[in-house]
């Protein structure tokens, strides 16, 4: 029963926010996990890197979709950024501050800051 209540609360909360706010929240969470990982916790690092890899992979799939409404030059630029982030995440010792910085810039762009 608790899961059903939580699900309803999430849906109600999500309905109050626009998609850009929800997308920014996903980047905030991924960035927070990277910050924890940067403190040296190996398991947190593995999870954060995997989660960020999934986030960026998903974003790039969506950006390559021909029905995506973003202008083609913006989509291309974001795909280039995504490729750079993925290269970094695939490195033996990823530069987490670099990925954190990129995630923060994407979050700020989504929020219009």
Secondary structure, 3 states (H helix, E strand, C coil): CHHHHHHHHHHHHHHCCCHHHHHHHHHHHHHHHHHHHHCCCHHHHHHHHHHHHHHHHHHHHHHHCCCCCCCHHHHHHHHHHHHHHHHHHHCCCCCHHHHHHHHHHHHHHHHCC
